[in-house]
Amino acid sequence: MLQTGKENKLNFPNPGLGLGLRNKHFDFILKNNPAVDWFEIISENFMDSGGRPSHILSQIAERYPLVMHGVSLSVGSTDPINFNYLAKLKKLAASIKPLWVSDHLCWTGVNNLNSHDLLPVPLNEESLKHICERINIIQDYMERPLVFENPSTYLSFVNSTIPEYEFLSLMSKETGCGLLLDVNNVYVSAFNNDFDAVKYIQHLPHKNIVQMHIAGHQHCGDYIIDTHDQKVVAEVWKLFNLAWKLTGGVATLLEWDNHIPDFESYHAELLKAKKYMHELDVISDETQTLSKTEESVSTPVNFLMPQLSNELNELSS
């Protein structure tokens, strides 16, 4: 297992290489105690859960370090801060004692309606002030610094005046929060919004990056969807290599949320990160495979409406 012992400017530990905890793998983990450094849970999956999920989580928490990763904090929303949600989040954190608690730079709803999606925020002085004020209130309530992830985006606002990397830097400086660099999200957003992914990573405040995410995506031709349903592509591994060097190495986690493979395959994909931490030579052999793979990846119809896609294929055959 990878144990660097390195701590960043915010004094968060580096537990090594981790996996997103998925219920498909519960029994395997409890039976086999696989050599994974740590697990990340989706906070909302356990905040209102009792019974078996809670019992399993407590067992895993006894064996592995855990991180809580949320999808409903909605820090960019104009709704009042949801303290009922925060109370549940804080209670769960007190129970399992995670290394840190994270969420996303986004909003998820308005007028008390939850879109169940990570929606982008306009990046300007007004939204920066609004979000920083909310982060400070939330961190005071939680009695801990939080960690925020760059989201995958599919559009840019015309009233955005601050590059996202600068926005994250200012946000972290103002609030003391940590940053979760999702390398796949940088690649997805850069493609969809036509910006330079390398420049983005180079200009982040590397000492404030607590964690990295890697994941797979669906390339649909004119845009990329952040689906977390397949292996990490070579171009994302290249960006990971750059980010690893610039941060000095931080906790890294593989996400896989759909078409989830067996645990051994899932773990094997994570362990590829070790060979991309220092050298780029191993990437060159995979680059041509990448272009062929992306040409054959599903279209938006395939991804969003698989049944309709199958019917269309039958009609055309």
MARKE-780024 format. One record per residue: x, y, z of N, C-alpha, C in turn; residue in three letters. Coordinates in steps of 0.05 Angstrom, whole numbers, padded with zeros to 5 digits, always signed. Layout:
XYZXYZXYZAla...
REM end
This chain:
+00017-00024+00000+00000+00000+00000+00017+00025+00000Met+00008+00046-00014+00023+00071-00016+00018+00087+00009Leu+00039+00094+00023+00038+00111+00047+00060+00131+00046Gln+00054+00155+00037+00075+00175+00034+00080+00191+00060Thr+00060+00192+00076+00062+00207+00101+00063+00237+00097Gly+00061+00247+00072+00063+00275+00066+00037+00290+00074Lys+00040+00314+00085+00017+00330+00092+00019+00357+00077Glu-00004+00367+00069-00003+00392+00053-00005+00416+00072Asn-00006+00439+00060-00007+00464+00075-00029+00465+00096Lys-00052+00452+00090-00075+00452+00108-00074+00429+00128Leu-00052+00415+00128-00047+00393+00148-00067+00370+00145Asn-00077+00365+00121-00092+00341+00115-00073+00318+00110Phe-00078+00294+00120-00060+00271+00114-00063+00262+00086Pro-00043+00246+00077-00044+00233+00051-00046+00203+00056Asn-00070+00192+00056-00073+00163+00061-00065+00145+00038Pro-00060+00156+00014-00051+00139-00008-00072+00137-00030Gly-00077+00112-00040-00095+00107-00062-00121+00095-00051Leu-00143+00107-00059-00169+00098-00049-00189+00092-00070Gly-00211+00080-00062-00233+00073-00080-00259+00084-00069Leu-00277+00091-00087-00304+00098-00079-00318+00073-00069Gly-00330+00074-00045-00343+00051-00033-00371+00048-00047Leu-00375+00024-00059-00400+00018-00073-00412-00007-00061Arg-00439-00007-00058-00452-00029-00044-00448-00056-00058Asn-00442-00056-00083-00437-00081-00098-00413-00096-00085Lys-00395-00081-00073-00370-00093-00063-00370-00097-00032His-00392-00091-00019-00393-00093+00010-00384-00120+00020Phe-00396-00141+00010-00390-00168+00019-00361-00176+00014Asp-00351-00169-00010-00324-00175-00016-00304-00162+00003Phe-00309-00137+00009-00291-00122+00027-00291-00133+00055Ile-00315-00139+00065-00317-00150+00092-00305-00178+00095Leu-00306-00193+00073-00296-00220+00074-00266-00221+00069Lys-00256-00204+00052-00228-00206+00042-00209-00185+00053Asn-00219-00164+00065-00201-00142+00074-00180-00135+00053Asn-00189-00126+00029-00169-00120+00007-00150-00098+00015Pro-00127-00099+00002-00105-00080+00009-00110-00053-00005Ala-00131-00039+00004-00138-00012-00005-00130+00007+00017Val-00119+00030+00010-00110+00048+00031-00133+00062+00045Asp-00154+00068+00031-00177+00082+00043-00201+00081+00024Trp-00224+00088+00035-00249+00088+00019-00262+00116+00021Phe-00276+00123+00000-00292+00148+00000-00322+00140-00002Glu-00338+00151+00015-00367+00145+00014-00382+00169+00003Ile-00404+00164-00010-00423+00185-00017-00439+00191+00008Ile-00436+00215+00019-00448+00221+00046-00478+00216+00046Ser-00492+00224+00025-00521+00222+00025-00531+00193+00026Glu-00514+00174+00018-00522+00146+00018-00524+00135+00046Asn-00512+00149+00066-00511+00138+00093-00523+00158+00114Phe-00529+00182+00106-00539+00202+00125-00566+00194+00137Met-00584+00182+00121-00610+00174+00131-00613+00144+00132Asp-00591+00130+00131-00592+00101+00130-00587+00088+00157Ser-00603+00069+00164-00597+00053+00188-00594+00024+00179Gly-00599+00005+00196-00598-00023+00189-00572-00032+00177Gly-00574-00048+00156-00550-00061+00144-00530-00040+00133Arg-00538-00020+00118-00518-00001+00108-00502+00012+00131Pro-00515+00020+00152-00502+00033+00174-00483+00013+00188Ser-00493-00012+00191-00477-00033+00204-00452-00039+00188His-00455-00041+00162-00432-00047+00144-00412-00024+00145Ile-00422+00001+00144-00405+00024+00144-00388+00025+00170Leu-00401+00019+00192-00386+00020+00217-00364-00001+00218Ser-00369-00024+00205-00348-00045+00204-00325-00036+00186Gln-00332-00024+00163-00311-00015+00145-00295+00008+00158Ile-00309+00025+00173-00295+00048+00187-00276+00038+00207Ala-00280+00014+00218-00262+00003+00238-00236-00008+00225Glu-00238-00013+00198-00215-00026+00185-00200-00007+00166Arg-00214+00014+00156-00201+00031+00136-00207+00061+00143Tyr-00188+00079+00136-00194+00107+00137-00217+00113+00116Pro-00234+00132+00124-00256+00140+00106-00256+00169+00101Leu-00267+00177+00078-00271+00205+00071-00301+00207+00063Val-00314+00228+00071-00342+00234+00063-00343+00253+00040Met-00357+00245+00019-00359+00261-00006-00388+00266-00012His-00397+00291-00010-00425+00297-00013-00433+00308-00041Gly-00459+00307-00047-00469+00317-00072-00493+00335-00069Val-00499+00344-00045-00523+00360-00040-00518+00385-00022Ser-00494+00392-00017-00488+00416-00001-00498+00441-00014Leu-00497+00442-00041-00508+00464-00057-00497+00491-00048Ser-00471+00492-00046-00458+00517-00035-00463+00541-00053Val-00468+00536-00079-00472+00559-00097-00501+00568-00100Gly-00520+00555-00086-00548+00562-00088-00554+00588-00075Ser-00577+00601-00083-00586+00625-00070-00607+00618-00048Thr-00614+00592-00045-00631+00584-00023-00616+00588+00004Asp-00630+00591+00026-00617+00592+00052-00602+00566+00056Pro-00580+00567+00072-00565+00543+00078-00584+00523+00093Ile-00582+00498+00085-00600+00477+00096-00586+00465+00121Asn-00594+00475+00144-00581+00466+00169-00592+00439+00177Phe-00615+00430+00167-00624+00403+00173-00605+00383+00159Asn-00598+00390+00134-00578+00373+00120-00551+00373+00134Tyr-00542+00397+00143-00516+00399+00156-00516+00383+00182Leu-00539+00383+00196-00540+00368+00222-00536+00338+00217Ala-00548+00328+00196-00544+00300+00189-00515+00294+00180Lys-00504+00313+00165-00477+00310+00155-00458+00310+00179Leu-00462+00328+00198-00445+00330+00221-00447+00305+00239Lys-00471+00295+00241-00476+00271+00258-00462+00247+00245Lys-00463+00244+00219-00449+00222+00206-00419+00224+00209Leu-00409+00249+00206-00380+00253+00210-00371+00246+00238Ala-00388+00253+00258-00381+00247+00286-00380+00217+00290Ala-00397+00202+00275-00399+00173+00278-00376+00158+00266Ser-00368+00166+00241-00347+00150+00228-00320+00163+00227Ile-00319+00189+00237-00293+00203+00239-00277+00203+00213Lys-00287+00215+00192-00273+00215+00166-00248+00232+00168Pro-00230+00227+00149-00206+00243+00147-00213+00272+00139Leu-00233+00275+00122-00244+00301+00115-00272+00297+00102Trp-00286+00320+00099-00312+00320+00087-00310+00338+00062Val-00320+00329+00039-00318+00344+00014-00345+00346+00001Ser-00347+00365-00018-00370+00368-00035-00360+00383-00060Asp-00378+00397-00074-00371+00408-00101-00376+00438-00102His-00361+00451-00119-00366+00479-00125-00389+00479-00146Leu-00414+00481-00135-00437+00479-00153-00462+00487-00137Cys-00485+00486-00150-00510+00487-00136-00527+00463-00146Trp-00544+00453-00130-00560+00429-00137-00590+00434-00138Thr-00598+00458-00130-00627+00464-00131-00633+00492-00121Gly-00658+00500-00124-00667+00526-00115-00697+00524-00108Val-00707+00542-00091-00734+00541-00081-00741+00514-00069Asn-00721+00503-00054-00724+00478-00039-00728+00454-00057Asn-00722+00457-00083-00723+00434-00101-00695+00424-00108Leu-00691+00398-00107-00665+00387-00112-00664+00375-00140Asn-00646+00385-00157-00644+00376-00184-00630+00349-00186Ser-00616+00341-00164-00599+00317-00164-00578+00318-00186His-00568+00341-00191-00546+00345-00210-00528+00367-00199Asp-00503+00366-00208-00483+00385-00199-00481+00407-00219Leu-00496+00429-00214-00500+00450-00234-00478+00472-00231Leu-00468+00482-00253-00446+00502-00253-00455+00529-00242Pro-00436+00543-00230-00441+00570-00221-00427+00590-00239Val-00438+00614-00242-00423+00635-00256-00399+00643-00239Pro-00377+00647-00252-00352+00652-00239-00345+00682-00240Leu-00354+00697-00220-00349+00726-00220-00346+00735-00191Asn-00341+00761-00187-00337+00771-00160-00362+00768-00142Glu-00385+00771-00153-00410+00769-00138-00414+00741-00127Glu-00410+00721-00145-00414+00693-00137-00392+00684-00118Ser-00367+00694-00122-00345+00688-00104-00351+00697-00076Leu-00361+00721-00073-00368+00732-00046-00390+00716-00034Lys-00410+00710-00049-00433+00694-00039-00425+00667-00030His-00409+00653-00046-00400+00626-00040-00381+00625-00016Ile-00363+00644-00015-00344+00645+00008-00359+00650+00034Cys-00379+00668+00034-00394+00673+00058-00408+00647+00067Glu-00419+00632+00048-00433+00607+00056-00414+00586+00065Arg-00390+00584+00053-00370+00564+00062-00362+00571+00090Ile-00357+00596+00097-00349+00603+00124-00370+00596+00144Asn-00395+00600+00138-00417+00593+00156-00418+00563+00160Ile-00416+00548+00138-00418+00519+00139-00394+00507+00154Ile-00370+00517+00149-00347+00507+00163-00349+00513+00193Gln-00359+00536+00201-00362+00542+00229-00382+00523+00242Asp-00403+00517+00228-00423+00498+00238-00411+00470+00240Tyr-00397+00461+00220-00386+00434+00219-00361+00431+00238Met-00350+00454+00246-00326+00455+00263-00303+00440+00250Glu-00300+00445+00224-00278+00433+00209-00276+00447+00182Arg-00252+00449+00170-00250+00459+00143-00261+00438+00124Pro-00275+00446+00103-00286+00428+00083-00268+00428+00058Leu-00273+00410+00040-00257+00407+00016-00277+00408-00007Val-00270+00424-00028-00288+00428-00050-00276+00419-00077Phe-00292+00406-00093-00283+00395-00119-00292+00412-00142Glu-00274+00414-00162-00282+00427-00187-00301+00408-00202Asn-00324+00418-00211-00344+00401-00224-00338+00398-00253Pro-00350+00378-00266-00350+00376-00295-00372+00395-00305Ser-00366+00409-00327-00385+00429-00337-00389+00425-00367Thr-00412+00434-00377-00419+00430-00405-00425+00457-00418Tyr-00422+00479-00404-00427+00505-00415-00411+00525-00398Leu-00409+00550-00409-00396+00572-00394-00416+00595-00394Ser-00416+00610-00371-00434+00633-00369-00421+00657-00382Phe-00437+00673-00396-00426+00697-00409-00418+00718-00388Val-00429+00716-00364-00421+00735-00343-00400+00725-00324Asn-00387+00703-00332-00364+00693-00317-00339+00710-00325Ser-00326+00721-00305-00303+00738-00309-00277+00728-00297Thr-00279+00706-00282-00256+00695-00268-00252+00666-00278Ile-00228+00659-00287-00223+00631-00294-00228+00613-00270Pro-00237+00588-00275-00245+00571-00253-00221+00565-00234Glu-00198+00561-00245-00174+00556-00228-00169+00580-00210Tyr-00173+00604-00219-00169+00627-00203-00191+00630-00182Glu-00215+00624-00190-00238+00624-00171-00233+00605-00148Phe-00225+00581-00154-00219+00561-00133-00196+00571-00115Leu-00176+00583-00127-00153+00593-00111-00162+00615-00092Ser-00178+00634-00102-00188+00655-00085-00207+00645-00063Leu-00223+00626-00071-00242+00613-00052-00227+00599-00029Met-00206+00585-00036-00191+00571-00016-00176+00590+00002Ser-00165+00611-00010-00150+00631+00006-00168+00646+00025Lys-00193+00652+00016-00211+00668+00032-00223+00651+00055Glu-00228+00626+00051-00243+00609+00070-00226+00589+00085Thr-00202+00583+00075-00185+00563+00087-00194+00535+00079Gly-00213+00532+00060-00222+00505+00052-00200+00492+00036Cys-00201+00465+00035-00184+00450+00017-00196+00447-00010Gly-00180+00437-00029-00189+00432-00056-00186+00403-00063Leu-00207+00393-00077-00206+00366-00089-00204+00369-00119Leu-00181+00363-00130-00176+00365-00159-00186+00340-00173Leu-00209+00342-00186-00218+00320-00203-00205+00323-00230Asp-00186+00306-00236-00170+00309-00261-00188+00303-00285Val-00205+00283-00282-00223+00276-00304-00242+00300-00310Asn-00252+00313-00289-00269+00336-00293-00255+00358-00308Asn-00230+00362-00302-00215+00383-00316-00214+00376-00346Val-00208+00351-00352-00207+00343-00380-00234+00346-00394Tyr-00256+00337-00380-00283+00339-00391-00290+00368-00396Val-00287+00385-00376-00294+00413-00378-00278+00428-00398Ser-00252+00421-00400-00234+00435-00419-00244+00429-00448Ala-00251+00404-00453-00261+00396-00479-00287+00410-00485Phe-00306+00409-00466-00332+00420-00471-00332+00451-00473Asn-00314+00464-00459-00314+00493-00458-00290+00506-00471Asn-00274+00489-00484-00252+00499-00501-00231+00515-00485Asp-00221+00504-00463-00199+00517-00450-00176+00497-00447Phe-00153+00506-00438-00128+00491-00436-00127+00476-00409Asp-00130+00450-00409-00130+00434-00385-00103+00435-00370Ala-00081+00436-00385-00055+00438-00373-00051+00464-00358Val-00059+00486-00371-00057+00512-00359-00074+00513-00333Lys-00098+00502-00335-00116+00501-00312-00102+00488-00287Tyr-00090+00464-00292-00077+00450-00270-00052+00465-00260Ile-00037+00477-00279-00013+00491-00271-00019+00515-00253Gln-00042+00528-00257-00048+00553-00242-00064+00549-00217His-00070+00524-00209-00083+00519-00184-00064+00523-00160Leu-00074+00529-00136-00057+00531-00113-00051+00503-00103Pro-00029+00492-00112-00023+00463-00108-00020+00455-00079His-00012+00473-00062-00009+00467-00033-00036+00464-00019Lys-00057+00474-00032-00083+00472-00020-00100+00449-00031Asn-00088+00433-00049-00101+00410-00060-00097+00386-00040Ile-00120+00376-00030-00120+00355-00010-00122+00328-00023Val-00136+00327-00045-00143+00301-00057-00146+00304-00087Gln-00143+00281-00101-00149+00281-00130-00169+00258-00136Met-00186+00262-00156-00203+00242-00167-00194+00235-00195His-00196+00210-00202-00193+00200-00229-00218+00184-00236Ile-00225+00184-00261-00249+00169-00269-00250+00167-00299Ala-00270+00151-00309-00275+00149-00338-00298+00167-00346Gly-00302+00169-00373-00323+00186-00383-00333+00175-00410His-00354+00187-00420-00365+00180-00446-00359+00203-00466Gln-00344+00196-00487-00338+00216-00508-00360+00214-00530His-00375+00235-00533-00398+00235-00552-00393+00251-00577Cys-00368+00256-00583-00362+00271-00608-00358+00300-00603Gly-00380+00315-00601-00379+00344-00598-00375+00352-00568Asp-00381+00334-00550-00377+00339-00522-00372+00313-00507Tyr-00364+00316-00482-00358+00292-00465-00377+00293-00441Ile-00388+00270-00433-00405+00268-00410-00389+00254-00388Ile-00389+00265-00364-00375+00254-00341-00392+00232-00329Asp-00387+00207-00338-00405+00185-00331-00394+00166-00309Thr-00368+00166-00306-00355+00148-00286-00363+00119-00291His-00362+00110-00316-00372+00084-00322-00353+00067-00338Asp-00327+00075-00340-00307+00059-00354-00279+00067-00345Gln-00259+00056-00357-00232+00060-00349-00223+00089-00354Lys-00202+00097-00340-00190+00123-00344-00175+00123-00370Val-00179+00145-00386-00166+00146-00412-00137+00157-00410Val-00121+00153-00430-00093+00161-00430-00089+00191-00425Ala-00106+00207-00437-00102+00236-00434-00107+00245-00405Glu-00125+00232-00392-00130+00238-00363-00107+00229-00346Val-00095+00206-00353-00071+00197-00339-00049+00217-00342Trp-00046+00229-00366-00025+00249-00370-00029+00273-00352Lys-00054+00282-00349-00060+00304-00332-00055+00297-00303Leu-00061+00272-00296-00056+00262-00269-00026+00263-00263Phe-00010+00255-00282+00019+00256-00279+00028+00284-00273Asn+00018+00303-00288+00025+00331-00283+00016+00341-00256Leu-00009+00334-00248-00019+00343-00223-00004+00330-00199Ala+00003+00305-00203+00019+00291-00182+00045+00305-00177Trp+00059+00312-00198+00084+00326-00195+00081+00353-00182Lys+00061+00368-00190+00057+00396-00180+00048+00396-00151Leu+00033+00377-00143+00023+00376-00115+00043+00362-00097Thr+00062+00348-00108+00080+00332-00091+00067+00305-00083Gly+00044+00299-00094+00030+00275-00088+00010+00278-00066Gly-00015+00274-00072-00037+00276-00052-00054+00251-00054Val-00072+00247-00035-00091+00225-00035-00106+00224-00062Ala-00107+00200-00074-00119+00197-00100-00140+00175-00100Thr-00163+00181-00112-00185+00162-00111-00196+00157-00139Leu-00203+00132-00144-00217+00125-00169-00247+00123-00164Leu-00262+00137-00181-00291+00136-00180-00302+00118-00202Glu-00322+00102-00196-00335+00085-00216-00364+00081-00207Trp-00383+00093-00221-00411+00094-00211-00431+00080-00229Asp-00424+00071-00252-00443+00057-00269-00428+00035-00284Asn-00442+00013-00290-00428-00011-00301-00404-00018-00284His-00408-00019-00258-00386-00023-00239-00375-00051-00242Ile-00349-00054-00246-00337-00081-00249-00334-00095-00222Pro-00324-00120-00223-00318-00134-00199-00296-00120-00184Asp-00293-00126-00158-00275-00110-00142-00246-00112-00151Phe-00237-00136-00160-00210-00139-00168-00203-00121-00193Glu-00222-00119-00212-00218-00102-00235-00218-00073-00228Ser-00236-00066-00210-00238-00038-00200-00212-00030-00186Tyr-00202-00048-00169-00177-00042-00155-00153-00041-00174His-00153-00058-00194-00131-00059-00213-00129-00033-00228Ala-00152-00021-00235-00152+00005-00249-00140+00026-00232Glu-00147+00026-00206-00136+00045-00187-00106+00043-00186Leu-00096+00018-00184-00067+00014-00180-00051+00023-00205Leu-00063+00027-00227-00049+00038-00250-00037+00065-00244Lys-00049+00079-00224-00040+00106-00217-00010+00105-00209Ala-00001+00083-00198+00026+00082-00188+00046+00086-00211Lys+00040+00076-00234+00060+00079-00256+00058+00106-00270Lys+00037+00121-00264+00034+00147-00276+00043+00169-00257Tyr+00053+00162-00234+00060+00183-00215+00086+00197-00222Met+00104+00184-00237+00130+00196-00241+00139+00198-00270His+00132+00178-00286+00141+00177-00314+00118+00178-00334Glu+00122+00191-00357+00102+00191-00378+00108+00170-00399Leu+00130+00156-00398+00137+00137-00419+00115+00116-00422Asp+00103+00107-00400+00084+00085-00401+00058+00094-00415Val+00054+00120-00419+00029+00130-00431+00030+00128-00461Ile+00054+00130-00473+00056+00132-00502+00044+00108-00516Ser+00047+00085-00505+00037+00061-00517+00006+00060-00518Asp-00007+00076-00501-00036+00075-00499-00049+00097-00515Glu-00034+00116-00525-00046+00140-00538-00062+00133-00563Thr-00051+00115-00580-00066+00108-00605-00091+00092-00598Gln-00089+00075-00578-00113+00060-00569-00135+00079-00560Thr-00127+00101-00548-00146+00121-00538-00163+00131-00561Leu-00151+00140-00583-00166+00152-00604-00185+00132-00617Ser-00177+00107-00619-00195+00086-00630-00218+00081-00612Lys-00213+00080-00586-00234+00075-00567-00254+00097-00566Thr-00245+00122-00567-00263+00145-00564-00281+00147-00589Glu-00271+00138-00612-00288+00139-00636-00312+00120-00634Glu-00309+00099-00619-00330+00079-00617-00347+00081-00593Ser-00342+00100-00576-00358+00103-00551-00386+00113-00558Val-00405+00107-00540-00433+00112-00546-00439+00141-00551Ser-00460+00146-00566-00471+00173-00572-00489+00181-00549Thr-00498+00206-00548-00517+00214-00527-00542+00197-00526Pro-00552+00188-00549-00576+00171-00549-00569+00144-00536Val-00546+00133-00542-00538+00108-00529-00537+00110-00499Asn-00525+00133-00490-00520+00136-00461-00546+00142-00446Phe-00562+00161-00456-00585+00171-00442-00610+00154-00446Leu-00612+00141-00469-00636+00126-00475-00629+00099-00488Met-00616+00081-00473-00606+00056-00484-00628+00039-00497Pro-00652+00038-00486-00674+00022-00497-00682+00032-00525Gln-00685+00059-00527-00691+00071-00553-00669+00066-00573Leu-00644+00068-00564-00621+00063-00581-00622+00035-00593Ser-00629+00015-00576-00630-00013-00585-00652-00016-00606Asn-00675-00003-00601-00698-00004-00619-00690+00008-00646Glu-00676+00031-00646-00667+00043-00671-00648+00025-00686Leu-00630+00012-00671-00611-00006-00684-00626-00029-00697Asn-00646-00040-00684-00662-00062-00696-00676-00054-00721Glu-00688-00029-00721-00702-00019-00744-00684-00015-00768Leu-00659-00007-00762-00640-00001-00784-00627-00026-00795Ser-00629-00048-00780-00615-00073-00789-00632-00090-00807Ser
REM end
